[in-house]
Amino acid sequence: MAVNEIAEVNCTGCNACVDSCPMDVLRLRPDDKIAYIAHGQDCIVCFNCERDCPTDAIMVTPERAKPMPSPW
């Protein structure tokens, strides 16, 4: 999975990662507003969530869970 880890102790529930993800991979838990990986297999490794997190709570690895389909 490309979104490798979310450090819950660093997550403030600001929603920046959820807003920046074009594939709706991340969500906030309704009870404590901590980010979690809802659809990790859909991650396109754009690094938006990792870059936009103000507390560096998200770690993305460059490997995808499944290969990208060829455009041709």
N, C-alpha and C positions, 0 to 999 in steps of 0.2 A: 504494500500500500504506500502511496506516495506521501500522504500526510502521515508521518511516522508517529508523532507524539504531541500531546497537548499537556503541558505542565499545569495541572489544576491549581497548584499553589500560587502560580503566577497569574492565572486568568482572573481578570476583574469583571468579566461579563459585559464588556463595552460594546460587543456586537460588531466590531470592526472586521473581524475575520469572516463572519457570516455575510456581511454586506459586500465584501470584496470578492467572494468566491463565485465565479461564473457558473459553476456546476452544482451548486447547492449541496456541497459535500459536508459542510459544518453546520451545526445547529447549537442552540443554547438549551440546556436542560431547564424545564419550566420551574422546577422547585428551587434551585439555587443559582440559576443564571450562569452556569459554567459551560464553556464550549465543549462539545464532544464531536467525534467523527461519526456522522450519520450514514454517509454513503461513500466510504473510502475508495471503493472500486471505481467510482466515477471521476476521481481526481485526475486532472490533466497536467499536473505539475507546473502550474503557472507561477507559483511562489507568491501570489497575491496575499494570501492569508498570513504567511510568515513575514512578509515585508510590512504589512499594515498593522500587525499586532504591536501595540505600544509597550507591552511588557515582555516581549520575546518569549511568549509561552508556547509557540507553535514551532515544530521542527518538521521540515519537508525534506524527503530524500529524492534524489533525481530519478530513481527507478520507479517505473509504473507497475501496477499489479497485473495489468494485461497490456499487450502491445497495442500501439496506435495502428489503426488500419491504414493501409497505403492509399494515398489520394488517387492513384491510377490503377 
